[in-house]
Each structure stands twice: as C-alpha cells, then as structure tokens.
Amino acid sequence: MERMQQVVGRARAAFNSGRCRSLKFRMQQLKALERMVQEKEKEILAALKADLHKSGHNAYSHEILGVLGELALAMDKLPSWAAPQPVKRNLLTMRDEAYVCLEPLGVVLIIGAWNYPFVLVMQPLIGAIAAGNAVVVKPSEISENTAQLLADLLPQYLDQELYPVVTGGVPETTELLKERFDHILYTGNSTVGKIVMAAAAKHLTPVTLELGGKSPCYIDKDCDLAVACRRITWGKYMNCGQTCIAPDYILCDPSIQSKVVENIKATLKEFYGEDVKSSPDYERIVNKRHFKRILSLLDGQKIAHGGEADEASCFIAPTILTDVSPESKVMEEEIFGPVLPIVTVKSVDEAIEFINRREKPLALYVFSHNKKLIKRVISETSSGGVTGNDVIMHFFLSTLPFGGVGNSGMGAYHGEHSFETFSHRRACLIKDLRMEGTNKVRYPPGSQKKVDW
Amino acid sequence: NPYTGLVSHLRAAWLSGKTRPMEYRVAQLEALGRFLDEKKQEILEATALDMGKPSFEAYFTEILLCKNELNDTLNNLSHWMKDERVDKNLVTQLDSAFIRKDPYGVVLIIAPWNYPIHLFLVPLIGAIAAGNCVIIKPSETSKNTERLVAEVLSCYLDNDCYAVVTAGAQETTRLLENKFDYIFFTGTSRSPSVGRIVMAAAAKHLTPVTLELGGKNPCYVSDICDVQNVARRVAWGRFFNAGQTCIAPDYVLCSVEMQEKLMPALREAITEFFGSNPRESPDFGRIVGDKQFRRIRALLCSGRVAIGGQTDEKERYIAPTVLADVLPTDPAMQEEIFGPILPIVVVANIDEAIDFINARPQPLAIYAFSCDSKVVNQVLERTSSGGFCGNDTLMHVTLTSLPFGGIGSSGLGMYHGKFTFDTFTHHRGCLHRNMGLETLNALRYPPYGQQKLGLLTATFEIKRKGMCTLL
C-alpha cells in the first residue's frame, strides 16, 4: 500500500529536516503528551473501559499513572541522558577528547498490544521521542477504541509528520513492515515476534521484542501463605489475567495445595465480593476468540474454584485448577486469562528443573521466607525479570530494565533504558592535528624496537 | 544437521552450570592469554601466509590489542559480574532491587578473515567473561589461521564448553539452523547481505544478534589543516593490512585545491612508510585471495591513477594507490573498496561533503580532518555513523572504553571492553520484596474507591522537581 510508504517517507523527511534533534523540541513534544494525558483522561479511561471493561481505578493506576511517571522522569532527566559521556582514555589518547554521543536512530516503529493498549504504546513512545527519533505508532487493532483514540489524539498534540499513527490489522501491519525503520519495538507474542524480526532482518533493523511465555510462580512451604496468595491473586486476576507478566501457573508442594486454594478463594471474595460478575473492578476477556481459547483450556481439568463463563459478555470467572498435569493443554501455551493451574512439585529442586525444561519466561516469581532459597531460584533459572515475594512489581520500578530473554523476547525498556534502546551510542575520538611525534610509533617501517616499546 | 550433536553437547555443559563461577571464567581467560603468548609466532606466520600481513601489524592487532582487552576484562570481571543495585522508588524503598548479569547460554561467534584472530578472540573474551558456552566459526578464507585456531585452541580452552567449527558458506548455513542463545557476526565487504541472512536465521529462533558489518567510510579533509600530518594519518589508515580493514578511510572528500596539496603529501607518506617500491617492503600486505584481488583491481578504472596503480596477480599485490578526480558514478564509489586504493572525490565545500555523506548509507566510521575544531564538530553533528574520529583514522577502536559498532547497514550492536561483556549478558531486572508489611500493599487491592486512587497516585508517581512530593 502506497499509503504506508508515504507515511513512513514523510516521517523520514521530517526526521532528516533535523527538527526533532534539539532537546527543546523533544521537551515540547513530551510536555504536549503530558497535557494530552491530563486533558483527555476521561476519554482514555472510556476507551479502556470499552475495550477491556477496565475499571477507572485499574485503568488509571495501570495505564495512566505509569505514563505520567515516565513523562515526568524523561523531562527531568533528558538533559543528562542526552549529554555526551566522556570515557576513560589510555596513554596514547591522554591528550584527546574521547566520549560517547547518544544520537537518535531515525524513524522507529512501535507496535502496541491490546491488553494494556495505552501504556504499551505510550511508554515506548516517550522513550523514542526523548531520544530524538521520528516514530510511527501502530496500536493493536484488537483494542479498537484505544487505537482509534490514539489515532485521533496524537495528531492533535504532537508534530503530525514526525509521529504518525497507523491503524489496521494484519494486512496493514505486513505492509508497514516492508518499509525500512531504524528500530522496531514490538509487544505481543512469540509467533508474531519471529515475523517482525524476519521483516526487520531484511533491512538490518535492530529490534526490541517484548513477548511472553508462561511465568512460573513457586510457593515455598516456608512462607506466609495468606500474604503470598493475596499478592498472587492480585497479579493473576488483574485485567482478567491478560497481563504478560501475570503469574501463569503455580508450583508448590502437594501438602500446601489446598491451603493455597483456600487462601486465593478468600482473597477473591475480599477483592471482588460474592458475585464477581457484578464487581466493577473485574475486567472481561478482550474478544470471543480469546474467550473460547481460554475456556477450552479447562477441558478435563479439576476445577477447584470458578469455571463459570458467559460468552455474551466475555466473562470468565476467576478460576483455579488443581493437580494439573504438566502435559495438559493449559500447561502448553501462555494462558493469558483468569485461569490459575497449580502443578505440584516435591521440592525446590524439582521446581527449578521444571522451570528450566521450558522456554525462558518473561517473569519468574518465588515466595519464601528463606532468602537463600529465593537467591538460589534466581541463580539457577533464567527469565526476563524477577520479583521475589510478590508479583508484577518489578515492572513498576523504571530503574530496572524491562524485557524478555530467549522466547520471551530481546532488548529492554522503561525509564533510561527506553532512551538507550532508541539511541545510537556513537564513539567519538577527537585528536589534535599536531603532536605527530607520538604517532610515529605506529607508522611503518616497523621494527623490533617499536614492538618492544 | 551435522552440528546438532555439537550444539547439544555444549548445551549440556551449559546446563551443568560449569561456566558460571568466576574462577572458571578467569581460568579460561587466562588460558586465552597463554594462547596469545605461546602461539605468537604461529599467529604471525599464519596471518603472513594468509594475506602477507606484516608482522608489526599482526603483533599490534592480533596480539597487543587482544591482550589489552583480555587484561581490561580480567581486571574488571568481578565488578562487571556483580549484581548492579538500582535506585528505588517510594513503594520499593525497603526492597532489594538490582540487575542480575545472566549469561545467555550457548552463543555463536562468526569471524571474518581480515583480522582473523582479533575478530573472534575479542568477542570470545566477552562471551567467556559473561559465562556462556561458545562455538567459534573462524573464516575459511584465512585458511592458515583457521587451521591454527581449529587445531590449537582446544589445547587451551575447556572442550566441553568451547568449540571451534570450520565451515564454508553452505555448512555455515546448516550451523545457523541450530538454536543459539546469541549470535555475534562480523562480516567483510559483502557483509550487508550476509548480515541479513544471519539475522533471518536468528529470527527463526528469536536469537538476539550483534552484526558488525561495513560500508564506505568517508574521510573529509578541510582546507585548513596540516597537510603532511593528514596525509600520514590517512595513508596509515588506508594502507594498513593492504586496505582490508572495515574501518579504513574508504574515500576522501576535499576541495580541488586540497586534492592538489594532498597528492605530494600522500606520495611522501607512502614512501616514508613503504620505501620507493612498496612491493619490497615487509610492512605492506597482500590481498587475501584471487577473487578479492580481481574485484579490487577492477576498481582502478575510476578517476585517474595519481599514485601507484601497479598490480601483480601472482602475488596478489596491489600497490598503495591514490585515485584523483573520482566521480560518484565511478566503480570505486559503488562498493566498499576493502583494498589499498584511496579515491579522492572533489567537493566544493563542507556542506557538499556533508550532503554527499548523508545521501549514502550510514558507514561504520566517519573521519574529519581540520585544524579548526568547529569544522570537525560540524561533520560530527550533521552526520550519522557507527563511530567517529576527528583528525586521525582507526584509533577510536583502540580505546576499550569506547563502544565499537555500526548503525543502519553498517551493523547493529556494539562491543569492546565492558560492552562485549554486556553484549553477551542478559540484564535481568530483579526485585526482592519483603514478605511482611502487607498493609502497605492495601492501596493496590480491590475493591477500589476514589480515596484509594488518590493515595495510590501519591505513592507511585514520579513528580517533577520543585513540586510537592512524597518521593
């Protein structure tokens, strides 16, 4: 589609004009984004409600708060992030200037996801703008209200040529990916991640892939089960389980399995009341396709709690499965829904082995009073990130790089890491044109004397 | 697949955890140091056979620079390996927050022929230091060095965890079908297209990559400069390794007056370096192979030969050559030269030079010469490249504190010094929370209300400086 070529071409011409390089310009754009989030808060919350039945509180705390935080951080730190970084010199370069320049990459592409449709576009966008790039934004078509809102709002607040929004589904994204970008940040699943990287390879475009996987959650016998289960319940069922770093499944000793179930049940009542369906704080599955997919995972499983569903409203009750077999369907793919399987293991060794036999997850969780055990689990496994004795929370600390490893992704962002992801670190060495004497050592004719020196 | 067995073997060693302890990594790195010391003569001989590499050059790039990297790594390894504490926000004040440096697993290093030891060894240092198992694929074009490495490296490194694979293009394709946890590829002149093939293969397994490729590195010479010094520095960079250097100054941009002044200066520098007959100088190399020789020779019909131009096919000798009045449409300006030919393209002024550079793919390096630092800065600020060196050539890559890598078609990723360690490391964000103090979490749990939201906002939000804040 010529349209894609035009949009990207315009962004590139705008980038080449040089106007998004100055810190002043970047600050202006970031400030405008901040105004947008503050002025259009109602519209943003409404779109999130329409797409995912997100309550005002959840939408605000998960999607808007974080964005305002990143904006404030970026505006505050931009001068120091963008400043040239002097480096240590050696004997030969002692009298020279040596530093690393952080430069924009050019035109970057951000492909958002549908589960946190606002923040997953905005957070990378903030970093890309702060780093001085032009940005093509492609929100997920599945969260169509938020996609349309972004398409309407961003041009109202930002430079229209530099930061275009492209809407559409698979065909449009495929066309878009034929264009050359200087970096692509994609949030989504591993299957499409491979397609994005393959498209990027044609242009030697670096990529950041924020993918997913099954994030394991190991509960040690030696822990405060009430606290652990409350935290797990919060992280698992927020956004109806549609969170890339939700605890996907639990690993625990069979002797505590029923206590875990009891505690989660009690917490669910505390959070959502007797009738979950009528709680304003419980979301819905994004569409029928995912609804059916998640429901099919319940086939043949022992449902210890929940299981109720209503297709018309895409409602699936918070569900717990016990004594789940590692070979069952629910243990194959990322659940991305309010279904929590418990797989029993007899020891932390078995848990570690279980985790390591599978693809590296985006997040890993371990609950224990025993600090040494937690350290051991971290050291003997691999994952994008870790939270010990809680879930999700490492996402909210922007000084920690957020990203995957192996099948769960590559690259990272958040805070300054976003700025670095969207920058080129250009090595600069400026020498004196005089002082030729010291150079004689390296010029031919070579001799043993020179080598020894 | 002929390599699946080998990859599984290394993967088993990886899973055993052998490469994780610092003592193990240090021992392997020290063994690499002994390889460089004990096999110095063999390395000089192999590279001399492969491309007539002068022993001074070979010592400098294949031994000295490698030892620098090794020592830098050994001196700093324990510090680099440590968990990196990060600043916390209000909510995480009482927690432990750090970045854990995890190895990736089994990594692949593919090296080219032009600096055949250096370009596998320096990445290898970082890969070992970061705790990975490594498969090394040296270039089949530098046959003698390839044989040396294949035969000898296994005597120094743990064979369970590090293996050398000798392979041509077809076999390398099969090697790339296996899953690796990181692929580090350095290519030469034809590199952009091979780089694409490597990245496409990596995409099938979601394997992260570093691609060190190439391009045409422009060298702008302003009218205000010490011509003799410029000539020496440019000639040194261009004719080092007979021009077969990814960061060599590929072509010069200057005014017609400067071209006039540069010519005798370049002639003098070449004579100073290689004598009146460079063919007899032990300090001037040869082209690595017949195919490459013929390719470079064909570039001679560009502009006019002002210096050099002699060739000898049997010896694969191409004299240090300077071409004057080269046009952008000439053969020498269509591809990375990777040989001892320096075309001069005349431009009217610095703006034309910068436009010329920006109209072309981003190179691995840009050079600018001027006594006026403002001129050097202008070129730096108005262009984009992997790296930049003002008033000299090549030297920016000898400083281990500077990252070395490309941008756009000249590559992605970077290394040298700590950057190599970081390249082969997964930076894992870790938050270790307190099991107690659960009341502090109350704000985040449903059921929600307006009051809760207000309090939550206060604790989570990063406020602009100068505003009232609980942080």
Chai-1 contact restraints between the chains, C-beta under 6 A:
chainA,res_idxA,chainB,res_idxB,connection_type,confidence,min_distance_angstrom,max_distance_angstrom,comment,restraint_id
A,H57,B,Y448,contact,1.0,0.0,6.0,A-B,restraint_1
A,H57,B,L453,contact,1.0,0.0,6.0,A-B,restraint_2
A,S61,B,L456,contact,1.0,0.0,6.0,A-B,restraint_3
A,L65,B,F460,contact,1.0,0.0,6.0,A-B,restraint_4
A,G69,B,E461,contact,1.0,0.0,6.0,A-B,restraint_5
A,G69,B,I462,contact,1.0,0.0,6.0,A-B,restraint_6
A,A72,B,I462,contact,1.0,0.0,6.0,A-B,restraint_7
A,A72,B,R464,contact,1.0,0.0,6.0,A-B,restraint_8
A,L73,B,I462,contact,1.0,0.0,6.0,A-B,restraint_9
A,V87,B,S401,contact,1.0,0.0,6.0,A-B,restraint_10
A,V87,B,L402,contact,1.0,0.0,6.0,A-B,restraint_11
A,K88,B,S401,contact,1.0,0.0,6.0,A-B,restraint_12
A,T93,B,L399,contact,1.0,0.0,6.0,A-B,restraint_13
A,A98,B,L399,contact,1.0,0.0,6.0,A-B,restraint_14
A,K194,B,A203,contact,1.0,0.0,6.0,A-B,restraint_15
A,M197,B,A203,contact,1.0,0.0,6.0,A-B,restraint_16
A,A198,B,A200,contact,1.0,0.0,6.0,A-B,restraint_17
A,A198,B,A203,contact,1.0,0.0,6.0,A-B,restraint_18
A,A201,B,R196,contact,1.0,0.0,6.0,A-B,restraint_19
A,A201,B,M199,contact,1.0,0.0,6.0,A-B,restraint_20
A,A201,B,A200,contact,1.0,0.0,6.0,A-B,restraint_21
A,A201,B,A203,contact,1.0,0.0,6.0,A-B,restraint_22
A,L204,B,G195,contact,1.0,0.0,6.0,A-B,restraint_23
A,L204,B,S409,contact,1.0,0.0,6.0,A-B,restraint_24
A,P206,B,L412,contact,1.0,0.0,6.0,A-B,restraint_25
A,D224,B,M435,contact,1.0,0.0,6.0,A-B,restraint_26
A,V227,B,M435,contact,1.0,0.0,6.0,A-B,restraint_27
A,V227,B,E438,contact,1.0,0.0,6.0,A-B,restraint_28
A,W234,B,Y445,contact,1.0,0.0,6.0,A-B,restraint_29
A,F271,B,P446,contact,1.0,0.0,6.0,A-B,restraint_30
A,D281,B,P446,contact,1.0,0.0,6.0,A-B,restraint_31
A,D281,B,P447,contact,1.0,0.0,6.0,A-B,restraint_32
A,D281,B,Y448,contact,1.0,0.0,6.0,A-B,restraint_33
A,S382,B,D102,contact,1.0,0.0,6.0,A-B,restraint_34
A,G385,B,G429,contact,1.0,0.0,6.0,A-B,restraint_35
A,V386,B,C430,contact,1.0,0.0,6.0,A-B,restraint_36
A,T387,B,L431,contact,1.0,0.0,6.0,A-B,restraint_37
A,G388,B,H432,contact,1.0,0.0,6.0,A-B,restraint_38
A,N389,B,R433,contact,1.0,0.0,6.0,A-B,restraint_39
A,N389,B,M435,contact,1.0,0.0,6.0,A-B,restraint_40
A,D390,B,R433,contact,1.0,0.0,6.0,A-B,restraint_41
A,M393,B,L431,contact,1.0,0.0,6.0,A-B,restraint_42
A,H394,B,G429,contact,1.0,0.0,6.0,A-B,restraint_43
A,H394,B,L431,contact,1.0,0.0,6.0,A-B,restraint_44
A,L397,B,T92,contact,1.0,0.0,6.0,A-B,restraint_45
A,L397,B,A97,contact,1.0,0.0,6.0,A-B,restraint_46
A,T399,B,V86,contact,1.0,0.0,6.0,A-B,restraint_47
A,T399,B,D87,contact,1.0,0.0,6.0,A-B,restraint_48
A,L400,B,V86,contact,1.0,0.0,6.0,A-B,restraint_49
A,L400,B,G429,contact,1.0,0.0,6.0,A-B,restraint_50
A,P401,B,H427,contact,1.0,0.0,6.0,A-B,restraint_51
A,P401,B,G429,contact,1.0,0.0,6.0,A-B,restraint_52
A,V405,B,H426,contact,1.0,0.0,6.0,A-B,restraint_53
A,N407,B,L206,contact,1.0,0.0,6.0,A-B,restraint_54
A,M410,B,P208,contact,1.0,0.0,6.0,A-B,restraint_55
A,H424,B,I407,contact,1.0,0.0,6.0,A-B,restraint_56
A,R425,B,P403,contact,1.0,0.0,6.0,A-B,restraint_57
A,A427,B,G387,contact,1.0,0.0,6.0,A-B,restraint_58
A,A427,B,H396,contact,1.0,0.0,6.0,A-B,restraint_59
A,A427,B,L402,contact,1.0,0.0,6.0,A-B,restraint_60
A,A427,B,P403,contact,1.0,0.0,6.0,A-B,restraint_61
A,C428,B,F388,contact,1.0,0.0,6.0,A-B,restraint_62
A,L429,B,C389,contact,1.0,0.0,6.0,A-B,restraint_63
A,L429,B,M395,contact,1.0,0.0,6.0,A-B,restraint_64
A,L429,B,H396,contact,1.0,0.0,6.0,A-B,restraint_65
A,I430,B,G390,contact,1.0,0.0,6.0,A-B,restraint_66
A,K431,B,N391,contact,1.0,0.0,6.0,A-B,restraint_67
A,K431,B,D392,contact,1.0,0.0,6.0,A-B,restraint_68
A,L433,B,C225,contact,1.0,0.0,6.0,A-B,restraint_69
A,L433,B,D226,contact,1.0,0.0,6.0,A-B,restraint_70
A,L433,B,N229,contact,1.0,0.0,6.0,A-B,restraint_71
A,L433,B,C371,contact,1.0,0.0,6.0,A-B,restraint_72
A,L433,B,N391,contact,1.0,0.0,6.0,A-B,restraint_73
A,E436,B,N229,contact,1.0,0.0,6.0,A-B,restraint_74
A,Y443,B,W236,contact,1.0,0.0,6.0,A-B,restraint_75
A,Y443,B,F273,contact,1.0,0.0,6.0,A-B,restraint_76
A,P444,B,F273,contact,1.0,0.0,6.0,A-B,restraint_77
A,P444,B,D283,contact,1.0,0.0,6.0,A-B,restraint_78
A,P445,B,D283,contact,1.0,0.0,6.0,A-B,restraint_79
A,G446,B,F56,contact,1.0,0.0,6.0,A-B,restraint_80
A,G446,B,D283,contact,1.0,0.0,6.0,A-B,restraint_81
A,V451,B,Y59,contact,1.0,0.0,6.0,A-B,restraint_82
